Amino acid sequence: MSSPLFLGLDVGTQGCKAIVYNAKENKVVSRGAYSYEILKSDVPGRAEQHPSLWIQGGVAALNEALSSVDRKSVKALSISGQQHGFVPVDKSGEVIRNAKLWCDVESVEEAKQLSKEWDWTLVPGFTASKILWLKNNEPENFSKLAKVLLPHDYFNYFLTGRYCMEAGDASGTGLFDTANRTYDSKRLGSIDSGLEDKFPQLIGPNEVVGTIRSEVAQELGLSPDVQVAPGSGDNQMSALGAGAVHEGTWVMSLGTSGTLFGLSTKPVLDPSGAVSPFCDATGSWLPLLCTMNCTTVTEEVRKSFGLDHESITQLAEKEAAGSSGVNFLPYITGERTPNWPHSSGVLTGLRPGSMRPGLLYRAAMEGATFSLLAGQQWAVKPA
C-alpha cells in the first residue's frame, strides 16, 4: 500500500510553488513551480494581479509536483498565500477586477483616513484601505461586491467552492479583532454599513474547508475525496514550516518582502503599526515586522544586467562588505516599515567603475538587509 501523500501550495507574488510530502517517510518527495509577474502599470503605487493567474500557476505547479508520484495516494492539501491582497468577488463568484496586492500603496490616502478615524496606524498595504479605495474610486465595481476574499481564500474557493477565511490571514486585513480572533464590526462599519456581510465565515485551524470539486480532481488527477485544510497567509505558514510553534522561536523570511516573526501566547497590539498584530495558524498569535522591499531590489539589479542568479551571486561574492561605499536605499516600491508609501529607491556613493553588476547586487542585498534590521531595532526599542 502506498504511503499517504500531502500537497502544499504557496500562492506568491512572483509565482506558485508546490511540494508533495510523504508522511510515512517524513520528507518532501517532489516539487513544482510556476513563475509570473505583477502587472505592468504606469500608475504610481499600483501593484495588481488577476486571480486567474494564481489558478493557472497553482495548477501548473501542482501538476509538475505530482508528475512523479502516485496521485491517488494524495489525502489532503493546504494553501499558503500572499497576505493582504484584496480579491473582490460578485454574487456569481466572478472576480470583479484585478486584485490589489499587499505591495500596492495606491490607497495611501484611504489608509491615512482610516488611521485617523481608528487612532491606529494602518499602512496602505493592509486590505482595509484597498476596500475603501474601491468604494471611493470605482463605485460601480464596489456596488457589485458580494464577497471579500484574500488570495489564499480565493484559491480555497477554486478548490472547494466554499467561501471561508481563517484568523491568521484575516488578521492582516486591518478589519480584525486580533485579541478576540473575530471580525471588528466597528471598523467594518466605518468603511461601509454592509461590509461585514461581505466577509466570509471564519473557520478554526483544525476545521476542514471541504473536499475538492470534481473538476479540480479531474484536472489534477486526484481522488475527489481529497480534503482541503484551512491554510493561512504565507507568514503564518512559514512559521509552521520553520517550527516556530513555541514562544521564543523567531523566523526571518526573505522573499519579495522581508519579514521577522515569532509565536506569542498573547496578542501583541502595536498602535504605531510597526509590528503587525497577526494571529498565527494554530490558535495563537504571530507579531510580525515586515519591509516591502527585499528580493524585489536584488531582482531589479539582476534583470537590468540580464544575468542568472548563480552568475550575479558569484560576482557579488567577489565584492567587499560595504560595497566600496555604494549604498542602495531599497524603497523602490515605497515602504511600510517605516510607513513611507511614497518613498523611492536611491543609489549613493557612486564612483567611476561603480556600475558593475556584482557591486550593485551586493549593495542591493545589503540595503534590503539593513532595512529589515532598522525595522527590528524600531520594533524592540524601549517605549
DRENDO-1510 file (C-alpha; in Angstrom, 1 decimal, always signed):
<recs>
REC; n; res; u; v; w
REC; 1; MET; +0.0; +0.0; +0.0 .
REC; 2; SER; +1.3; +3.4; -1.0 .
REC; 3; SER; +2.3; +5.9; +1.7 .
REC; 4; PRO; -0.2; +8.8; +2.2 .
REC; 5; LEU; +0.9; +11.9; +0.5 .
REC; 6; PHE; +0.0; +15.6; +1.2 .
REC; 7; LEU; +0.2; +18.6; -1.0 .
REC; 8; GLY; +1.4; +22.1; -0.1 .
REC; 9; LEU; +1.0; +25.1; -2.4 .
REC; 10; ASP; +2.3; +28.6; -1.9 .
REC; 11; VAL; +0.5; +31.3; -4.0 .
REC; 12; GLY; +3.1; +34.0; -4.0 .
REC; 13; THR; +3.7; +37.4; -5.6 .
REC; 14; GLN; +6.3; +36.1; -8.1 .
REC; 15; GLY; +4.9; +32.6; -8.7 .
REC; 16; CYS; +3.5; +29.4; -7.2 .
REC; 17; LYS; +5.5; +26.7; -5.5 .
REC; 18; ALA; +4.2; +23.2; -4.8 .
REC; 19; ILE; +5.5; +20.3; -2.7 .
REC; 20; VAL; +4.5; +16.7; -2.2 .
REC; 21; TYR; +5.1; +15.4; +1.4 .
REC; 22; ASN; +5.4; +11.8; +2.3 .
REC; 23; ALA; +4.1; +11.4; +5.8 .
REC; 24; LYS; +5.4; +7.9; +6.4 .
REC; 25; GLU; +9.0; +8.9; +5.3 .
REC; 26; ASN; +8.7; +12.4; +6.8 .
REC; 27; LYS; +10.2; +14.1; +3.8 .
REC; 28; VAL; +9.4; +16.2; +0.7 .
REC; 29; VAL; +9.4; +13.8; -2.3 .
REC; 30; SER; +8.6; +16.1; -5.2 .
REC; 31; ARG; +8.4; +19.8; -6.1 .
REC; 32; GLY; +6.9; +22.0; -8.8 .
REC; 33; ALA; +6.9; +25.7; -9.6 .
REC; 34; TYR; +5.4; +28.3; -11.9 .
REC; 35; SER; +6.6; +31.9; -12.3 .
REC; 36; TYR; +4.6; +35.1; -13.1 .
REC; 37; GLU; +4.9; +38.8; -12.5 .
REC; 38; ILE; +2.9; +41.8; -11.2 .
REC; 39; LEU; +1.0; +43.5; -14.0 .
REC; 40; LYS; +2.9; +46.4; -15.6 .
REC; 41; SER; +1.4; +49.8; -14.7 .
REC; 42; ASP; +2.3; +53.5; -15.1 .
REC; 43; VAL; +0.1; +54.4; -12.1 .
REC; 44; PRO; +2.3; +55.3; -9.1 .
REC; 45; GLY; +1.9; +52.8; -6.2 .
REC; 46; ARG; -0.2; +50.3; -8.2 .
REC; 47; ALA; +0.6; +46.6; -7.9 .
REC; 48; GLU; -2.1; +44.2; -9.2 .
REC; 49; GLN; -2.6; +40.7; -10.5 .
REC; 50; HIS; -5.7; +38.9; -11.8 .
REC; 51; PRO; -6.5; +35.9; -9.6 .
REC; 52; SER; -6.9; +33.7; -12.6 .
REC; 53; LEU; -3.1; +33.9; -12.9 .
REC; 54; TRP; -2.8; +32.3; -9.4 .
REC; 55; ILE; -5.1; +29.5; -10.5 .
REC; 56; GLN; -3.1; +28.9; -13.7 .
REC; 57; GLY; +0.2; +29.0; -11.9 .
REC; 58; GLY; -1.1; +26.9; -9.0 .
REC; 59; VAL; -2.5; +24.1; -11.2 .
REC; 60; ALA; +0.7; +24.1; -13.2 .
REC; 61; ALA; +2.9; +23.9; -10.1 .
REC; 62; LEU; +0.8; +21.1; -8.6 .
REC; 63; ASN; +0.8; +19.1; -11.8 .
REC; 64; GLU; +4.6; +19.3; -12.0 .
REC; 65; ALA; +5.0; +18.2; -8.4 .
REC; 66; LEU; +2.5; +15.4; -8.9 .
REC; 67; SER; +4.1; +14.1; -12.2 .
REC; 68; SER; +6.5; +11.7; -10.4 .
REC; 69; VAL; +4.2; +10.4; -7.6 .
REC; 70; ASP; +1.1; +8.3; -7.2 .
REC; 71; ARG; -1.6; +10.9; -7.4 .
REC; 72; LYS; -4.2; +8.7; -5.9 .
REC; 73; SER; -2.2; +8.5; -2.7 .
REC; 74; VAL; -2.8; +12.2; -2.0 .
REC; 75; LYS; -5.1; +12.6; +1.0 .
REC; 76; ALA; -5.2; +16.4; +1.6 .
REC; 77; LEU; -3.7; +19.7; +0.6 .
REC; 78; SER; -3.2; +23.1; +2.1 .
REC; 79; ILE; -2.7; +26.6; +0.6 .
REC; 80; SER; -0.3; +29.3; +1.7 .
REC; 81; GLY; -1.0; +32.7; +0.2 .
REC; 82; GLN; +0.5; +36.2; -0.1 .
REC; 83; GLN; -1.2; +38.3; +2.6 .
REC; 84; HIS; -3.4; +41.4; +2.4 .
REC; 85; GLY; -4.4; +41.1; -1.3 .
REC; 86; PHE; -8.0; +42.2; -2.0 .
REC; 87; VAL; -10.0; +39.9; -4.2 .
REC; 88; PRO; -13.4; +41.4; -4.9 .
REC; 89; VAL; -16.0; +38.8; -5.9 .
REC; 90; ASP; -19.5; +39.4; -7.2 .
REC; 91; LYS; -22.7; +37.4; -6.4 .
REC; 92; SER; -21.9; +34.9; -9.2 .
REC; 93; GLY; -18.5; +34.1; -7.8 .
REC; 94; GLU; -16.7; +36.0; -10.5 .
REC; 95; VAL; -13.8; +38.3; -9.8 .
REC; 96; ILE; -14.9; +41.9; -10.4 .
REC; 97; ARG; -11.4; +43.5; -11.1 .
REC; 98; ASN; -7.7; +42.8; -10.7 .
REC; 99; ALA; -6.7; +42.0; -7.1 .
REC; 100; LYS; -4.8; +44.8; -5.4 .
REC; 101; LEU; -1.7; +43.2; -3.8 .
REC; 102; TRP; +0.0; +43.6; -0.4 .
REC; 103; CYS; +2.6; +45.8; -2.1 .
REC; 104; ASP; +0.0; +48.1; -3.7 .
REC; 105; VAL; +0.1; +51.5; -2.0 .
REC; 106; GLU; -2.3; +53.4; -4.3 .
REC; 107; SER; -4.7; +53.5; -1.3 .
REC; 108; VAL; -2.4; +55.7; +0.8 .
REC; 109; GLU; -5.0; +58.4; +1.3 .
REC; 110; GLU; -7.6; +55.9; +2.4 .
REC; 111; ALA; -5.0; +54.5; +4.9 .
REC; 112; LYS; -4.5; +57.9; +6.3 .
REC; 113; GLN; -8.2; +58.5; +6.6 .
REC; 114; LEU; -8.8; +55.2; +8.4 .
REC; 115; SER; -5.7; +55.7; +10.6 .
REC; 116; LYS; -7.1; +59.0; +11.8 .
REC; 117; GLU; -10.6; +57.5; +12.4 .
REC; 118; TRP; -9.3; +54.4; +14.3 .
REC; 119; ASP; -6.4; +56.1; +16.2 .
REC; 120; TRP; -4.2; +53.3; +14.9 .
REC; 121; THR; -1.6; +53.4; +12.2 .
REC; 122; LEU; -3.0; +51.5; +9.2 .
REC; 123; VAL; -0.4; +51.0; +6.5 .
REC; 124; PRO; -1.7; +51.1; +2.9 .
REC; 125; GLY; -0.6; +47.5; +2.4 .
REC; 126; PHE; -3.4; +46.2; +4.6 .
REC; 127; THR; -6.7; +45.1; +2.9 .
REC; 128; ALA; -8.9; +47.7; +4.6 .
REC; 129; SER; -7.5; +50.7; +2.7 .
REC; 130; LYS; -7.9; +48.8; -0.6 .
REC; 131; ILE; -11.6; +48.2; +0.1 .
REC; 132; LEU; -12.2; +51.9; +0.8 .
REC; 133; TRP; -10.1; +52.8; -2.3 .
REC; 134; LEU; -12.5; +50.7; -4.4 .
REC; 135; LYS; -15.5; +52.4; -2.8 .
REC; 136; ASN; -14.0; +55.9; -3.4 .
REC; 137; ASN; -12.6; +55.4; -6.8 .
REC; 138; GLU; -14.6; +52.6; -8.5 .
REC; 139; PRO; -18.1; +52.9; -7.0 .
REC; 140; GLU; -19.7; +50.9; -9.8 .
REC; 141; ASN; -17.3; +48.0; -9.0 .
REC; 142; PHE; -17.9; +48.4; -5.3 .
REC; 143; SER; -21.7; +48.1; -5.9 .
REC; 144; LYS; -21.1; +44.7; -7.4 .
REC; 145; LEU; -19.1; +43.5; -4.4 .
REC; 146; ALA; -20.6; +40.4; -2.7 .
REC; 147; LYS; -17.6; +38.8; -1.1 .
REC; 148; VAL; -14.2; +40.0; +0.1 .
REC; 149; LEU; -11.5; +37.3; -0.2 .
REC; 150; LEU; -7.8; +37.1; +0.3 .
REC; 151; PRO; -5.5; +35.3; -2.2 .
REC; 152; HIS; -5.4; +32.0; -0.3 .
REC; 153; ASP; -9.1; +32.2; +0.4 .
REC; 154; TYR; -9.8; +32.6; -3.3 .
REC; 155; PHE; -7.7; +29.5; -4.1 .
REC; 156; ASN; -9.6; +27.6; -1.5 .
REC; 157; TYR; -12.8; +28.7; -3.1 .
REC; 158; PHE; -11.5; +27.5; -6.5 .
REC; 159; LEU; -10.7; +24.1; -4.9 .
REC; 160; THR; -13.9; +23.6; -3.0 .
REC; 161; GLY; -16.5; +26.1; -4.0 .
REC; 162; ARG; -16.7; +27.4; -0.4 .
REC; 163; TYR; -16.2; +30.9; +0.9 .
REC; 164; CYS; -14.4; +31.0; +4.2 .
REC; 165; MET; -11.5; +32.7; +6.0 .
REC; 166; GLU; -9.3; +31.9; +9.0 .
REC; 167; ALA; -7.9; +34.1; +11.7 .
REC; 168; GLY; -4.2; +34.1; +10.5 .
REC; 169; ASP; -4.8; +35.7; +7.1 .
REC; 170; ALA; -7.9; +37.7; +8.3 .
REC; 171; SER; -5.7; +39.4; +10.9 .
REC; 172; GLY; -3.8; +41.1; +8.1 .
REC; 173; THR; -6.9; +42.9; +6.8 .
REC; 174; GLY; -6.9; +45.7; +9.4 .
REC; 175; LEU; -10.5; +44.7; +10.0 .
REC; 176; PHE; -9.9; +42.0; +12.6 .
REC; 177; ASP; -10.2; +42.0; +16.4 .
REC; 178; THR; -6.9; +40.2; +16.9 .
REC; 179; ALA; -7.3; +39.7; +20.7 .
REC; 180; ASN; -10.7; +38.0; +20.3 .
REC; 181; ARG; -10.0; +36.4; +16.9 .
REC; 182; THR; -13.1; +37.7; +15.2 .
REC; 183; TYR; -14.1; +40.5; +12.8 .
REC; 184; ASP; -14.1; +44.1; +14.1 .
REC; 185; SER; -17.6; +45.2; +13.4 .
REC; 186; LYS; -16.9; +48.9; +14.3 .
REC; 187; ARG; -14.0; +49.1; +11.8 .
REC; 188; LEU; -16.0; +47.3; +9.1 .
REC; 189; GLY; -18.9; +49.6; +9.6 .
REC; 190; SER; -16.7; +52.7; +9.3 .
REC; 191; ILE; -15.9; +51.7; +5.7 .
REC; 192; ASP; -19.5; +50.7; +4.7 .
REC; 193; SER; -22.5; +49.6; +6.7 .
REC; 194; GLY; -22.9; +46.5; +4.6 .
REC; 195; LEU; -19.3; +45.4; +4.5 .
REC; 196; GLU; -19.4; +42.9; +7.4 .
REC; 197; ASP; -21.9; +40.8; +5.5 .
REC; 198; LYS; -19.5; +40.6; +2.6 .
REC; 199; PHE; -16.8; +38.9; +4.7 .
REC; 200; PRO; -17.0; +35.0; +4.6 .
REC; 201; GLN; -17.4; +32.6; +7.5 .
REC; 202; LEU; -14.4; +32.3; +9.9 .
REC; 203; ILE; -13.2; +28.7; +10.5 .
REC; 204; GLY; -10.8; +27.4; +13.1 .
REC; 205; PRO; -7.3; +25.9; +12.5 .
REC; 206; ASN; -8.5; +22.3; +13.0 .
REC; 207; GLU; -11.5; +22.5; +10.7 .
REC; 208; VAL; -11.7; +21.3; +7.1 .
REC; 209; VAL; -12.7; +23.7; +4.3 .
REC; 210; GLY; -14.1; +20.8; +2.3 .
REC; 211; THR; -13.2; +18.3; -0.4 .
REC; 212; ILE; -12.0; +19.3; -3.9 .
REC; 213; ARG; -14.5; +19.8; -6.6 .
REC; 214; SER; -14.9; +17.1; -9.2 .
REC; 215; GLU; -13.5; +19.4; -11.9 .
REC; 216; VAL; -10.4; +20.1; -9.8 .
REC; 217; ALA; -10.0; +16.4; -9.1 .
REC; 218; GLN; -10.1; +15.6; -12.8 .
REC; 219; GLU; -7.7; +18.4; -13.7 .
REC; 220; LEU; -5.1; +17.3; -11.2 .
REC; 221; GLY; -5.7; +13.5; -11.4 .
REC; 222; LEU; -6.6; +13.4; -7.7 .
REC; 223; SER; -9.3; +11.5; -5.8 .
REC; 224; PRO; -12.4; +13.7; -5.2 .
REC; 225; ASP; -12.3; +12.9; -1.5 .
REC; 226; VAL; -9.0; +14.9; -1.1 .
REC; 227; GLN; -9.6; +17.3; +1.8 .
REC; 228; VAL; -8.6; +20.9; +1.9 .
REC; 229; ALA; -7.2; +22.3; +5.1 .
REC; 230; PRO; -7.7; +26.0; +6.1 .
REC; 231; GLY; -4.2; +27.0; +5.2 .
REC; 232; SER; -3.3; +30.6; +6.1 .
REC; 233; GLY; -1.2; +33.6; +5.0 .
REC; 234; ASP; +2.4; +33.0; +3.8 .
REC; 235; ASN; +3.9; +34.3; +7.0 .
REC; 236; GLN; +1.7; +32.1; +9.2 .
REC; 237; MET; +2.5; +29.0; +7.1 .
REC; 238; SER; +6.2; +29.9; +7.1 .
REC; 239; ALA; +6.1; +29.9; +10.9 .
REC; 240; LEU; +4.7; +26.4; +10.8 .
REC; 241; GLY; +7.2; +25.1; +8.3 .
REC; 242; ALA; +10.1; +26.6; +10.3 .
REC; 243; GLY; +8.9; +25.1; +13.6 .
REC; 244; ALA; +8.0; +28.4; +15.2 .
REC; 245; VAL; +5.2; +26.9; +17.2 .
REC; 246; HIS; +6.6; +27.7; +20.7 .
REC; 247; GLU; +7.3; +31.1; +22.2 .
REC; 248; GLY; +10.9; +32.2; +21.8 .
REC; 249; THR; +11.4; +30.9; +18.3 .
REC; 250; TRP; +11.7; +33.5; +15.6 .
REC; 251; VAL; +11.8; +33.3; +11.8 .
REC; 252; MET; +13.3; +35.6; +9.3 .
REC; 253; SER; +11.9; +35.2; +5.8 .
REC; 254; LEU; +13.5; +36.8; +2.8 .
REC; 255; GLY; +11.3; +37.0; -0.3 .
REC; 256; THR; +9.6; +39.8; -2.2 .
REC; 257; SER; +9.2; +41.3; +1.2 .
REC; 258; GLY; +11.4; +40.8; +4.3 .
REC; 259; THR; +9.7; +39.5; +7.4 .
REC; 260; LEU; +10.6; +38.7; +11.0 .
REC; 261; PHE; +8.1; +37.0; +13.2 .
REC; 262; GLY; +7.6; +34.6; +16.1 .
REC; 263; LEU; +4.8; +32.9; +18.0 .
REC; 264; SER; +3.3; +34.6; +21.0 .
REC; 265; THR; +0.9; +33.2; +23.6 .
REC; 266; LYS; -0.9; +36.6; +23.9 .
REC; 267; PRO; -1.8; +39.2; +21.3 .
REC; 268; VAL; +0.7; +41.9; +20.6 .
REC; 269; LEU; -1.1; +45.2; +19.6 .
REC; 270; ASP; +1.2; +48.0; +18.5 .
REC; 271; PRO; -0.7; +51.2; +17.7 .
REC; 272; SER; +2.3; +52.6; +15.7 .
REC; 273; GLY; +1.8; +49.8; +13.1 .
REC; 274; ALA; +5.4; +48.9; +13.1 .
REC; 275; VAL; +4.6; +45.4; +14.5 .
REC; 276; SER; +1.7; +43.8; +12.7 .
REC; 277; PRO; -1.0; +42.4; +15.0 .
REC; 278; PHE; -1.3; +39.0; +13.4 .
REC; 279; CYS; -2.8; +35.7; +14.6 .
REC; 280; ASP; -1.0; +32.5; +13.7 .
REC; 281; ALA; -2.3; +29.4; +12.1 .
REC; 282; THR; -2.6; +27.3; +15.2 .
REC; 283; GLY; -4.8; +29.4; +17.5 .
REC; 284; SER; -2.0; +31.6; +19.0 .
REC; 285; TRP; -0.6; +35.0; +17.8 .
REC; 286; LEU; +2.2; +36.0; +15.5 .
REC; 287; PRO; +3.6; +39.5; +15.9 .
REC; 288; LEU; +5.4; +40.4; +12.7 .
REC; 289; LEU; +7.7; +43.0; +11.3 .
REC; 290; CYS; +7.6; +43.5; +7.5 .
REC; 291; THR; +9.6; +45.5; +5.0 .
REC; 292; MET; +8.2; +45.7; +1.5 .
REC; 293; ASN; +11.5; +45.7; -0.4 .
REC; 294; CYS; +13.7; +42.6; -0.3 .
REC; 295; THR; +14.3; +40.3; -3.3 .
REC; 296; THR; +12.4; +42.9; -5.4 .
REC; 297; VAL; +15.5; +45.0; -5.1 .
REC; 298; THR; +18.1; +42.4; -6.0 .
REC; 299; GLU; +15.9; +41.2; -8.9 .
REC; 300; GLU; +15.8; +44.8; -10.2 .
REC; 301; VAL; +19.6; +44.7; -10.4 .
REC; 302; ARG; +19.8; +41.1; -11.8 .
REC; 303; LYS; +17.3; +41.7; -14.6 .
REC; 304; SER; +18.9; +45.0; -15.5 .
REC; 305; PHE; +22.2; +43.2; -16.3 .
REC; 306; GLY; +20.4; +40.1; -17.8 .
REC; 307; LEU; +22.3; +37.7; -15.6 .
REC; 308; ASP; +21.1; +34.5; -14.0 .
REC; 309; HIS; +21.1; +34.1; -10.2 .
REC; 310; GLU; +24.2; +32.0; -9.9 .
REC; 311; SER; +26.3; +34.3; -12.1 .
REC; 312; ILE; +25.5; +37.5; -10.4 .
REC; 313; THR; +25.8; +35.9; -6.9 .
REC; 314; GLN; +29.3; +34.8; -7.8 .
REC; 315; LEU; +30.2; +38.3; -8.9 .
REC; 316; ALA; +28.7; +39.8; -5.7 .
REC; 317; GLU; +30.8; +37.4; -3.6 .
REC; 318; LYS; +34.0; +38.9; -5.1 .
REC; 319; GLU; +33.0; +42.4; -3.8 .
REC; 320; ALA; +34.0; +43.6; -0.3 .
REC; 321; ALA; +31.5; +44.0; +2.5 .
REC; 322; GLY; +30.2; +47.6; +2.4 .
REC; 323; SER; +30.1; +47.6; -1.4 .
REC; 324; SER; +33.0; +50.0; -1.7 .
REC; 325; GLY; +30.9; +52.8; -0.2 .
REC; 326; VAL; +27.9; +52.3; -2.5 .
REC; 327; ASN; +24.6; +52.4; -0.6 .
REC; 328; PHE; +21.3; +51.2; -2.0 .
REC; 329; LEU; +18.3; +52.6; -0.2 .
REC; 330; PRO; +15.9; +49.9; -1.2 .
REC; 331; TYR; +12.5; +51.6; -1.2 .
REC; 332; ILE; +11.7; +51.1; -4.8 .
REC; 333; THR; +8.0; +50.2; -4.2 .
REC; 334; GLY; +7.5; +52.6; -1.3 .
REC; 335; GLU; +7.8; +51.2; +2.2 .
REC; 336; ARG; +5.6; +50.2; +5.2 .
REC; 337; THR; +8.4; +49.9; +7.8 .
REC; 338; PRO; +8.9; +52.8; +8.2 .
REC; 339; ASN; +5.5; +53.9; +6.8 .
REC; 340; TRP; +6.8; +55.8; +3.8 .
REC; 341; PRO; +4.5; +54.7; +0.9 .
REC; 342; HIS; +5.7; +57.4; -1.5 .
REC; 343; SER; +9.4; +56.8; -0.9 .
REC; 344; SER; +11.7; +55.6; -3.7 .
REC; 345; GLY; +15.0; +53.8; -4.1 .
REC; 346; VAL; +18.3; +55.7; -4.1 .
REC; 347; LEU; +21.9; +54.8; -5.0 .
REC; 348; THR; +24.6; +56.8; -3.3 .
REC; 349; GLY; +28.3; +56.7; -3.2 .
REC; 350; LEU; +28.8; +56.0; -6.9 .
REC; 351; ARG; +32.3; +56.5; -8.3 .
REC; 352; PRO; +33.9; +55.7; -11.7 .
REC; 353; GLY; +33.6; +52.0; -12.3 .
REC; 354; SER; +30.9; +51.5; -9.6 .
REC; 355; MET; +28.2; +50.5; -12.1 .
REC; 356; ARG; +29.3; +46.8; -12.2 .
REC; 357; PRO; +26.7; +44.1; -11.6 .
REC; 358; GLY; +28.3; +42.3; -8.6 .
REC; 359; LEU; +28.8; +45.6; -6.7 .
REC; 360; LEU; +25.3; +46.8; -7.3 .
REC; 361; TYR; +23.8; +43.4; -6.5 .
REC; 362; ARG; +25.7; +43.3; -3.2 .
REC; 363; ALA; +24.7; +46.9; -2.4 .
REC; 364; ALA; +21.1; +45.8; -3.0 .
REC; 365; MET; +21.4; +42.8; -0.7 .
REC; 366; GLU; +23.0; +45.0; +2.0 .
REC; 367; GLY; +20.4; +47.7; +1.6 .
REC; 368; ALA; +17.5; +45.2; +2.0 .
REC; 369; THR; +19.1; +43.5; +4.9 .
REC; 370; PHE; +19.8; +46.7; +6.8 .
REC; 371; SER; +16.3; +48.0; +6.1 .
REC; 372; LEU; +15.0; +44.9; +7.9 .
REC; 373; LEU; +17.5; +45.4; +10.8 .
REC; 374; ALA; +16.4; +49.0; +11.1 .
REC; 375; GLY; +12.7; +47.9; +11.4 .
REC; 376; GLN; +13.6; +45.3; +14.0 .
REC; 377; GLN; +15.5; +47.9; +16.1 .
REC; 378; TRP; +12.5; +50.2; +15.9 .
REC; 379; ALA; +10.2; +47.4; +17.0 .
REC; 380; VAL; +12.2; +46.5; +20.1 .
REC; 381; LYS; +13.2; +50.0; +21.2 .
REC; 382; PRO; +12.0; +51.0; +24.7 .
REC; 383; ALA; +8.7; +52.8; +24.8 .
</recs>
